[in-house]
Amino acid sequence: MAKGAELTIAEKLKNLYDLQVIDSEVDQIQILKGELPMEVKDLEDEIVGLETRVGKLDKQLEELNDNLSRHNKNIIEAETLVERYQKQMDQVKNNREFDALTKEIELQKLEVQLSNKRIKEVEAQVAMKKETRVAADEKLNAKKADLDVKKVELEKIIEKTEKNEEKLRKKSERQKKVIPERLLKAYMKIRTTYRNGLGVVFVERNSCGGCFNKIPPQVQLEIGMLKKIIACEHCGRVLVDKGIMTGEKAEA
């Protein structure tokens, strides 16, 4: 037997209304969670990004410190050579040797000056990187603390609602099985169209309970008779009379 093949319109509408009640309870649990799941995910992604940034800064600092070590080593080597050449100056035998040693001493002193200049430049870069590193670390720690708070808050809500939510979702799946496929597809499409997830609504104060547009008296009478499935001409939601909760229907 096809799903819902022998059901009356009234039974189909009642089954659909019951599904809406179940799904609305699930929606209320999601509302209780609010934006927390999304906030937790965003914070986790941001923390990964910050950790990557901190890692890159650490690597850059390591490279800069290696540069400092290299320049300091160059200075030591150059100063050692200057000292050696100056001692050799006392033993020169001719002007050619004197000029050659003088030139070497000048070159090594220039090497020292250049290395000192490079050291100042690198030290300035190190200072900037360290400042950036501290700021990134502070931001990372703040985000982690925020994440811990959000996770605890979300876990408390999940702990309170998880069993009930799972029960409701299973109940929803069972309820869907007694609703004709075309009607169920229409309902699901409407549910995903509107933020409040309402695909079935009452007629309240002569208006659609979803979009609040007026429903003509004749249409209201037809809705109450439960003889056919009627959707709001403005928003497409399935319209039902409150009598559906008790199985009552309007008199013809």
C-alpha positions as a LaTeX table, in Angstrom:
\begin{tabular}{lrrr}
\hline
Residue & $x$ (\AA) & $y$ (\AA) & $z$ (\AA) \\
\hline
Met1 & 0.00 & 0.00 & 0.00 \\
Ala2 & 1.36 & 3.42 & $-0.97$ \\
Lys3 & 2.12 & 5.78 & 1.85 \\
Gly4 & $-1.05$ & 7.65 & 2.79 \\
Ala5 & $-3.00$ & 6.00 & $-0.08$ \\
Glu6 & $-6.14$ & 5.29 & 2.00 \\
Leu7 & $-6.00$ & 8.30 & 4.28 \\
Thr8 & $-8.70$ & 10.92 & 4.21 \\
Ile9 & $-7.81$ & 14.59 & 3.71 \\
Ala10 & $-8.54$ & 15.18 & 7.37 \\
Glu11 & $-6.13$ & 12.39 & 8.38 \\
Lys12 & $-3.44$ & 13.69 & 6.04 \\
Leu13 & $-3.77$ & 17.18 & 7.46 \\
Lys14 & $-3.75$ & 15.87 & 11.03 \\
Asn15 & $-0.61$ & 13.82 & 10.32 \\
Leu16 & 1.03 & 16.83 & 8.71 \\
Tyr17 & 0.07 & 19.07 & 11.63 \\
Asp18 & 1.46 & 16.50 & 14.09 \\
Leu19 & 4.74 & 16.48 & 12.13 \\
Gln20 & 4.88 & 20.27 & 12.33 \\
Val21 & 4.40 & 20.12 & 16.11 \\
Ile22 & 7.30 & 17.65 & 16.43 \\
Asp23 & 9.56 & 19.61 & 14.09 \\
Ser24 & 8.76 & 22.86 & 15.91 \\
Glu25 & 9.91 & 21.28 & 19.17 \\
Val26 & 13.21 & 20.40 & 17.48 \\
Asp27 & 13.41 & 23.98 & 16.20 \\
Gln28 & 12.93 & 25.30 & 19.74 \\
Ile29 & 15.93 & 23.26 & 20.88 \\
Gln30 & 17.99 & 24.77 & 18.07 \\
Ile31 & 16.81 & 28.23 & 19.13 \\
Leu32 & 17.91 & 27.42 & 22.68 \\
Lys33 & 21.37 & 26.62 & 21.33 \\
Gly34 & 21.19 & 29.88 & 19.42 \\
Glu35 & 24.32 & 30.89 & 17.54 \\
Leu36 & 26.56 & 28.91 & 19.90 \\
Pro37 & 27.39 & 26.03 & 17.50 \\
Met38 & 28.35 & 28.52 & 14.78 \\
Glu39 & 30.27 & 30.69 & 17.27 \\
Val40 & 32.20 & 27.65 & 18.51 \\
Lys41 & 33.07 & 26.63 & 14.94 \\
Asp42 & 34.14 & 30.18 & 14.03 \\
Leu43 & 36.32 & 30.42 & 17.14 \\
Glu44 & 37.93 & 27.05 & 16.41 \\
Asp45 & 38.73 & 28.17 & 12.85 \\
Glu46 & 40.09 & 31.51 & 14.10 \\
Ile47 & 42.29 & 29.76 & 16.67 \\
Val48 & 43.75 & 27.49 & 13.98 \\
Gly49 & 44.52 & 30.58 & 11.90 \\
Leu50 & 46.15 & 32.37 & 14.86 \\
Glu51 & 48.20 & 29.29 & 15.78 \\
Thr52 & 49.43 & 29.12 & 12.19 \\
Arg53 & 50.34 & 32.81 & 12.31 \\
Val54 & 52.19 & 32.40 & 15.62 \\
Gly55 & 54.07 & 29.44 & 14.16 \\
Lys56 & 55.15 & 31.51 & 11.15 \\
Leu57 & 56.27 & 34.37 & 13.41 \\
Asp58 & 58.33 & 31.95 & 15.50 \\
Lys59 & 59.98 & 30.64 & 12.35 \\
Gln60 & 60.69 & 34.17 & 11.14 \\
Leu61 & 62.19 & 35.09 & 14.53 \\
Glu62 & 64.37 & 31.99 & 14.40 \\
Glu63 & 65.64 & 33.00 & 10.95 \\
Leu64 & 66.32 & 36.57 & 12.11 \\
Asn65 & 68.23 & 35.31 & 15.15 \\
Asp66 & 70.29 & 33.09 & 12.85 \\
Asn67 & 71.10 & 36.22 & 10.82 \\
Leu68 & 72.20 & 38.03 & 13.98 \\
Ser69 & 74.47 & 35.14 & 14.89 \\
Arg70 & 75.96 & 35.14 & 11.41 \\
His71 & 76.65 & 38.90 & 11.46 \\
Asn72 & 78.16 & 38.71 & 14.96 \\
Lys73 & 80.36 & 35.86 & 13.77 \\
Asn74 & 81.45 & 37.98 & 10.79 \\
Ile75 & 82.44 & 40.80 & 13.16 \\
Ile76 & 84.52 & 38.49 & 15.34 \\
Glu77 & 86.25 & 37.04 & 12.29 \\
Ala78 & 86.89 & 40.49 & 10.78 \\
Glu79 & 88.26 & 41.91 & 14.04 \\
Thr80 & 90.52 & 38.86 & 14.43 \\
Leu81 & 91.91 & 39.47 & 10.93 \\
Val82 & 92.42 & 43.17 & 11.64 \\
Glu83 & 94.42 & 42.29 & 14.76 \\
Arg84 & 96.49 & 39.77 & 12.80 \\
Tyr85 & 97.18 & 42.19 & 9.94 \\
Gln86 & 98.17 & 44.94 & 12.36 \\
Lys87 & 100.75 & 42.63 & 13.93 \\
Gln88 & 102.04 & 41.78 & 10.48 \\
Met89 & 102.53 & 45.48 & 9.78 \\
Asp90 & 105.55 & 45.42 & 12.11 \\
Gln91 & 107.22 & 42.86 & 9.88 \\
Val92 & 106.67 & 44.33 & 6.42 \\
Lys93 & 109.75 & 44.55 & 4.19 \\
Asn94 & 108.50 & 46.89 & 1.47 \\
Asn95 & 105.81 & 49.36 & 0.52 \\
Arg96 & 103.93 & 46.79 & $-1.53$ \\
Glu97 & 103.39 & 44.55 & 1.49 \\
Phe98 & 102.50 & 47.59 & 3.62 \\
Asp99 & 99.89 & 48.77 & 1.11 \\
Ala100 & 98.42 & 45.29 & 0.78 \\
Leu101 & 98.03 & 44.90 & 4.57 \\
Thr102 & 96.59 & 48.40 & 4.88 \\
Lys103 & 94.04 & 47.57 & 2.23 \\
Glu104 & 93.07 & 44.29 & 3.97 \\
Ile105 & 92.68 & 46.09 & 7.30 \\
Glu106 & 90.40 & 48.69 & 5.69 \\
Leu107 & 88.31 & 45.95 & 4.03 \\
Gln108 & 87.87 & 44.09 & 7.32 \\
Lys109 & 86.92 & 47.29 & 9.14 \\
Leu110 & 84.33 & 47.97 & 6.42 \\
Glu111 & 83.07 & 44.41 & 6.94 \\
Val112 & 82.65 & 45.18 & 10.66 \\
Gln113 & 80.76 & 48.41 & 9.88 \\
Leu114 & 78.50 & 46.63 & 7.41 \\
Ser115 & 77.77 & 43.81 & 9.82 \\
Asn116 & 76.97 & 46.29 & 12.60 \\
Lys117 & 74.57 & 48.07 & 10.25 \\
Arg118 & 72.91 & 44.77 & 9.34 \\
Ile119 & 72.66 & 43.86 & 13.04 \\
Lys120 & 70.78 & 47.09 & 13.80 \\
Glu121 & 68.40 & 46.43 & 10.92 \\
Val122 & 67.78 & 42.83 & 12.00 \\
Glu123 & 67.34 & 43.84 & 15.64 \\
Ala124 & 64.66 & 46.33 & 14.57 \\
Gln125 & 62.91 & 43.54 & 12.65 \\
Val126 & 63.19 & 41.24 & 15.65 \\
Ala127 & 61.65 & 43.88 & 17.91 \\
Met128 & 58.71 & 44.32 & 15.51 \\
Lys129 & 58.21 & 40.58 & 15.09 \\
Lys130 & 58.29 & 40.05 & 18.86 \\
Glu131 & 55.71 & 42.80 & 19.33 \\
Thr132 & 53.50 & 41.21 & 16.69 \\
Arg133 & 54.09 & 37.79 & 18.28 \\
Val134 & 53.01 & 39.06 & 21.72 \\
Ala135 & 49.87 & 40.65 & 20.27 \\
Ala136 & 49.02 & 37.47 & 18.33 \\
Asp137 & 49.64 & 35.33 & 21.41 \\
Glu138 & 47.41 & 37.56 & 23.56 \\
Lys139 & 44.66 & 37.38 & 20.94 \\
Leu140 & 45.09 & 33.61 & 20.68 \\
Asn141 & 44.81 & 33.16 & 24.46 \\
Ala142 & 41.72 & 35.40 & 24.56 \\
Lys143 & 40.08 & 33.39 & 21.78 \\
Lys144 & 40.90 & 30.11 & 23.53 \\
Ala145 & 39.38 & 31.41 & 26.77 \\
Asp146 & 36.29 & 32.56 & 24.88 \\
Leu147 & 36.06 & 29.16 & 23.17 \\
Asp148 & 36.24 & 27.36 & 26.53 \\
Val149 & 33.34 & 29.45 & 27.85 \\
Lys150 & 31.25 & 28.90 & 24.70 \\
Lys151 & 31.96 & 25.16 & 24.72 \\
Val152 & 30.92 & 24.78 & 28.35 \\
Glu153 & 27.75 & 26.76 & 27.66 \\
Leu154 & 26.95 & 24.66 & 24.59 \\
Glu155 & 27.76 & 21.38 & 26.33 \\
Lys156 & 25.37 & 22.25 & 29.15 \\
Ile157 & 22.56 & 22.90 & 26.66 \\
Ile158 & 23.37 & 19.72 & 24.71 \\
Glu159 & 23.43 & 17.72 & 27.93 \\
Lys160 & 19.96 & 18.97 & 28.78 \\
Thr161 & 18.47 & 18.59 & 25.30 \\
Glu162 & 20.39 & 15.83 & 23.52 \\
Lys163 & 18.19 & 12.90 & 24.56 \\
Asn164 & 14.99 & 14.80 & 23.92 \\
Glu165 & 16.25 & 16.09 & 20.56 \\
Glu166 & 17.26 & 12.60 & 19.45 \\
Lys167 & 13.88 & 11.27 & 20.54 \\
Leu168 & 12.06 & 14.04 & 18.66 \\
Arg169 & 14.09 & 13.51 & 15.48 \\
Lys170 & 13.30 & 9.80 & 15.48 \\
Lys171 & 9.65 & 10.64 & 16.11 \\
Ser172 & 9.75 & 13.08 & 13.20 \\
Glu173 & 11.17 & 10.42 & 10.88 \\
Arg174 & 8.43 & 7.98 & 11.90 \\
Gln175 & 5.77 & 10.63 & 11.36 \\
Lys176 & 7.08 & 11.42 & 7.88 \\
Lys177 & 6.40 & 7.81 & 6.88 \\
Val178 & 2.63 & 8.25 & 7.24 \\
Ile179 & 2.48 & 11.37 & 5.05 \\
Pro180 & 2.06 & 11.14 & 1.24 \\
Glu181 & 5.33 & 11.85 & $-0.57$ \\
Arg182 & 4.14 & 14.87 & $-2.56$ \\
Leu183 & 2.63 & 16.49 & 0.52 \\
Leu184 & 5.77 & 15.79 & 2.55 \\
Lys185 & 8.04 & 17.28 & $-0.16$ \\
Ala186 & 5.90 & 20.42 & $-0.29$ \\
Tyr187 & 6.01 & 20.70 & 3.51 \\
Met188 & 9.79 & 20.25 & 3.65 \\
Lys189 & 10.33 & 22.83 & 0.91 \\
Ile190 & 8.19 & 25.37 & 2.77 \\
Arg191 & 10.00 & 24.63 & 6.05 \\
Thr192 & 13.37 & 25.41 & 4.51 \\
Thr193 & 12.02 & 28.56 & 2.88 \\
Tyr194 & 11.11 & 30.33 & 6.11 \\
Arg195 & 13.37 & 30.95 & 9.09 \\
Asn196 & 10.72 & 29.93 & 11.63 \\
Gly197 & 10.38 & 26.53 & 9.92 \\
Leu198 & 6.58 & 26.71 & 9.79 \\
Gly199 & 5.09 & 24.77 & 6.90 \\
Val200 & 1.68 & 24.25 & 8.55 \\
Val201 & $-0.13$ & 27.11 & 10.28 \\
Phe202 & $-3.48$ & 27.90 & 11.82 \\
Val203 & $-5.90$ & 30.51 & 10.57 \\
Glu204 & $-5.86$ & 33.09 & 13.35 \\
Arg205 & $-7.95$ & 36.27 & 13.46 \\
Asn206 & $-9.06$ & 35.58 & 9.89 \\
Ser207 & $-5.41$ & 35.61 & 8.75 \\
Cys208 & $-2.64$ & 33.18 & 7.81 \\
Gly209 & $-0.66$ & 32.31 & 10.91 \\
Gly210 & 2.53 & 32.45 & 8.87 \\
Cys211 & 2.45 & 35.62 & 6.76 \\
Phe212 & $-0.60$ & 37.27 & 8.46 \\
Asn213 & $-2.37$ & 38.02 & 5.19 \\
Lys214 & $-6.17$ & 37.95 & 5.34 \\
Ile215 & $-7.94$ & 34.71 & 4.43 \\
Pro216 & $-11.35$ & 35.14 & 2.74 \\
Pro217 & $-14.35$ & 33.79 & 4.74 \\
Gln218 & $-15.19$ & 31.22 & 2.06 \\
Val219 & $-11.66$ & 29.85 & 2.13 \\
Gln220 & $-11.77$ & 29.69 & 5.92 \\
Leu221 & $-14.96$ & 27.66 & 5.69 \\
Glu222 & $-13.33$ & 25.25 & 3.24 \\
Ile223 & $-10.32$ & 24.90 & 5.54 \\
Gly224 & $-12.60$ & 24.04 & 8.44 \\
Met225 & $-14.43$ & 21.39 & 6.40 \\
Leu226 & $-11.16$ & 19.40 & 5.95 \\
Lys227 & $-12.22$ & 18.33 & 2.47 \\
Lys228 & $-9.08$ & 19.46 & 0.66 \\
Ile229 & $-5.60$ & 20.67 & 1.35 \\
Ile230 & $-5.45$ & 24.46 & 1.09 \\
Ala231 & $-2.28$ & 26.55 & 1.00 \\
Cys232 & $-1.98$ & 30.26 & 1.66 \\
Glu233 & $-1.96$ & 32.04 & $-1.70$ \\
His234 & 0.62 & 34.50 & $-0.35$ \\
Cys235 & 3.24 & 32.35 & 1.42 \\
Gly236 & 2.38 & 28.78 & 0.35 \\
Arg237 & 2.03 & 27.41 & 3.88 \\
Val238 & $-0.58$ & 24.72 & 4.46 \\
Leu239 & $-3.54$ & 26.22 & 6.32 \\
Val240 & $-5.39$ & 24.27 & 9.01 \\
Asp241 & $-8.22$ & 25.08 & 11.39 \\
Lys242 & $-7.54$ & 24.82 & 15.14 \\
Gly243 & $-10.23$ & 22.17 & 15.28 \\
Ile244 & $-7.72$ & 19.76 & 13.76 \\
Met245 & $-6.14$ & 19.37 & 17.22 \\
Thr246 & $-9.33$ & 17.77 & 18.54 \\
Gly247 & $-10.56$ & 16.22 & 15.31 \\
Glu248 & $-13.45$ & 18.65 & 15.01 \\
Lys249 & $-14.46$ & 20.20 & 11.71 \\
Ala250 & $-16.72$ & 23.04 & 10.73 \\
Glu251 & $-20.31$ & 22.41 & 9.78 \\
Ala252 & $-21.17$ & 22.72 & 6.10 \\
\hline
\end{tabular}
